Amino acid sequence: MEPLSRRRSAVYLLFLVTVWGVNWPLSKYALQFSPPLLFAGLRIFIGGALLVLFALPHYRRLRLKETWPIYLHSALLNVVLFYVLQTYGLNYLPAGMFAAIVFLQPVLLGIGAWLWLGEAMYVARVAGLILGFAGVAAISIPGQSGAFSTAGVLLGLGSAVSWALGTLYMKRTASRVDAVWVVALQMFLGGMVLLAMGSSVESWKEIVWNVPFVTVLLLISVFVTALGWLVFFQLVGRGEANKVGSYTFLIPLIALAVSVLFLGETVTYKLITGILLVLAGIILVNLKPGAARAANRASDEEHHEAGTKYACLPNGNHQ
């Protein structure tokens, strides 16, 4: 895939962190009307079905015979494992503490991109990823000593690992599949699996089909699930995975801001400290060291000289 322009990347990142940020308070509200697994299955299945309809005019890009393992593995890592572990983990830990553990994903993503995808990992980036996670932890982790649960921590770590592995897998296979189809099918297939699991352990009669629930369900399905994941994998497939992952640290900040405005939560010193740590982390992650900047300048000059020499040759032919 060709890299996105800086402006389009900024727009995509702004959209992504905004919709995924408001997802937390919206989901918390919706769960008043539905069991967790059925709600997760509904939002993902609806989002996946919409993307399948959107992708149908380009059915020739599907190439299902050659690429079906990619769709299957993506659905397993990014949807089934991620949401099942997340849903059950929330039963063992407070939501804030569990979210902080899940948002270890950008750190794991940066390390994985360095080990398996060959992306650069500078000291500044390592420090930035650590600061970003520290900021999320400072905001999210409550002070109650009795809130700790080994099972909850393991489920949270499993959710973060599943998300990181799924993102790395999508980054590695991005050139072999169509970006819309891979998101559509993993959501569609994963949603069906979650609905089947939810139907086996939960009751559809527990869902309250009122206007607020249906409205929130559709908002989350369209903007958070369908468009959000599509934009996420577009960014991962076209740019550096660790840079994209670093901005996910902003998501809990937006979630808390929305909660303050609409759910009456208060601003604390932990929130201010967390914001400063997150901002510092993002700056460090995206800051290139002097040696890298010098290498980039030298490379640009070399390409410029080569281009000038090429232009001076008769008919533009190489010697």
Buried (B, 14 or more C-beta within 10 A) or exposed (E): EEEBEEEEBEEBBEBBBBBBBBBBBBBEBBBEBBBBBBBBBBBBBBBBBBBBEBBEEEEEEBBEEEBEEBBBBBBBBBBBBBBBBBBBBBEBBBBBBBBBBBBBBBBBBBBBBBEBBEBEBBEBBBBBBBBBBBBBBBBBBEEEEEBEBEEBBBBBBBBBBBBBBBBBBBBBBBEEBBBBBBBBBBBBBBBBBBBEBBEEEBEEEEBEEEEEBEEBBBBBBBBBBBBBBBBBBBBBBBBBBBBBBBBBBBBBBBBBBBBBEEEEBEEEEBBEBBBEBBBBBBEBBBBBEEEEEEEEEEEEEEEEEEEEEEEEEEEEEEE
